[in-house]
Each structure stands twice: as structure tokens, then as C-alpha cells.
Amino acid sequence: MNEYQAFYEMVKYWTMNDYRTQAIKSEVIIDMLISDFIEEMVTAKLSEFDSKIS
């Protein structure tokens, strides 16, 4: 399983589990899930953008 598939499966698992928790809004769930990965996501996109410019 590649890193994108693993990330997707983790997000899917926790979203489905947390969906049943009435007190938590979806924005909070997504924030908690991506907060550990946001730096890598932004860096990857910026690198992709830089390579297209060069």
C-alpha cells in the first residue's frame, strides 16, 4: 500500500468512526486528521509548483 492509499484509508476510518459522535463537527474531524500531515502536503504541492515554473 502506498502512502497516499494509507493516508486515505486512515482518513476514511476515522471519519466513519467520528461521524457517529454527534458533538463533533466534520471540520474538527478533518482538522484533527490532517494536522499531522499538512506540512508535508503543502511542501509537496509547492515542490510540484516550483518544478512546473522552472
C-alpha positions as CSV (number, residue, x, y, z in Angstrom):
1,M,0.0,0.0,0.0
2,N,1.5,3.4,-1.0
3,E,1.5,6.4,1.3
4,Y,-1.5,8.0,-0.4
5,Q,-3.6,4.9,0.0
6,A,-2.6,4.5,3.6
7,F,-3.5,8.2,4.3
8,Y,-6.8,7.8,2.5
9,E,-7.7,4.6,4.5
10,M,-6.8,6.3,7.8
11,V,-9.0,9.4,7.0
12,K,-11.8,7.1,5.9
13,Y,-11.6,5.0,9.0
14,W,-11.5,7.9,11.5
15,T,-14.2,9.9,9.6
16,M,-16.6,7.0,9.7
17,N,-15.9,6.4,13.4
18,D,-16.1,10.1,14.4
19,Y,-19.2,10.6,12.2
20,R,-21.2,8.8,14.9
21,T,-20.1,11.3,17.5
22,Q,-22.8,13.9,17.5
23,A,-20.9,16.6,19.4
24,I,-18.0,16.9,16.9
25,K,-18.4,18.8,13.6
26,S,-16.8,17.5,10.4
27,E,-14.4,20.5,10.2
28,V,-12.9,19.5,13.6
29,I,-12.6,15.9,12.5
30,I,-10.8,16.8,9.3
31,D,-8.6,19.3,11.1
32,M,-7.5,16.6,13.6
33,L,-6.8,14.1,10.8
34,I,-4.7,16.4,8.5
35,S,-2.9,18.4,11.2
36,D,-0.1,15.9,11.3
37,F,0.3,15.9,7.5
38,I,-0.4,19.5,6.5
39,E,3.3,20.4,6.3
40,E,4.1,17.5,4.0
41,M,1.1,18.2,1.8
42,V,1.9,21.9,1.4
43,T,5.6,21.1,0.8
44,A,4.7,18.5,-1.9
45,K,2.4,20.9,-3.7
46,L,4.9,23.8,-3.6
47,S,7.7,21.5,-4.9
48,E,5.3,20.4,-7.7
49,F,4.6,24.1,-8.5
50,D,8.3,25.0,-8.4
51,S,9.1,22.2,-10.9
52,K,6.5,23.4,-13.3
53,I,7.8,27.0,-13.2
54,S,11.4,26.0,-13.7
